[in-house]
Amino acid sequence: MLDISKENNQHKNINLLKNGVNSYIKWGLNGFSTAPKEIIDNRISICNSCPNLTKPTNQFVYKIKLHKNENANICSLCGCIVARKTTRKDESCPIGKW
């Protein structure tokens, strides 16, 4: 069961890096497959209306992971960069919205 308590939302750099590496490994094992554009657009729309969407903190991990012109919004529950997570065929919303 997902713990969405306030304490759980204080993402540490090491945990974010670990989750990011695990996500890339999982993505690679699935052939780097991306979701169809319609699904990506739907996911982004859902995330954009979610109260858990936020700007990234000044943590080191976001500074090295974000590209200059990339949409920087993150999910405050899992810490993922929404613009990336929504494109992955094998990913899902931490609270089951998509």
N, C-alpha and C positions, 0 to 999 in steps of 0.2 A: 504494500500500500504506500502511496506517495505521501511523504510528510511535507506539508506545505506551511509549516509553522514559520514564524519570523526568523528563528534561529537557523533554520535550514536554508533560508534565502540569502544568508551571508556567504556567498560563494568565495572560496579561496582560490588563488591563482593555481595552485597545484591541482586542485580538484577540477577546475575548468580545463586545464591542459590535459589531464587524464581523460576526462570525458570527451574532449575534442579528438584526442588520439584514438580512443576507442571507436568513436563515430567514424573517423576516416578508415580505420581498419575494417569495420563492418561494411562501410560503403564500398571499399575495394573488393571485399569478398563477394559482394553482390554485383560485381562488374561495373562499378561506378555508375549505376543506373540512376536516372533522374525521373521524377514524376512528370506526367504530361503537363503542358502549359495550363490547361484548364484547371487541373488539380492544384498546381502551384498558385495560380491566381486566386482560387477559392480559399486555400490555406492562408495566404497573405491577407485576404479580406477578413477572414475570421480573426487572425492575430491583430490586425489593425483596430478591430473593435473590442479587443480584450483589455480589461483593466490591468492585466499583468504585463502588458507591453510597456517597455521603458527604455530610456537612453542608457547606454553602458556607463559603468562607473569608470573612474580613472585607473582601474587596475591594469597592471602591466600586460596581462594576457590579451585584453581587448586592443591595446595599442599595437601589439605585434600581429594580431589576427585580422584586423580590419584594413581594407584597402581604402585609399584616399577618397574615392567617390562612392563607396559602398554604403547602402542604407545601414545605419549602425544600430537600429533598434534591437533590443534583446528581450527575451522572456525572463521576467524576474523570478519565475519558479525554477527553471532548469539552468538559466544562465546562457542559453544558446543564442547565437546570432540568427535572428528570424529569417533574414534574407537567404541564409544558407540552409538552415534546417528545413524550410518549407520546400526546397527543391529536391530533397532526398526521398527517393521512393520508399526506402525502408525506415523512415523516421515517423514519429507521431507526436502529437501534443501531449504534454505531461498530465493534463487533466481531461484528456479524451475529446477535445473539441473537434479534432480531425485525425 
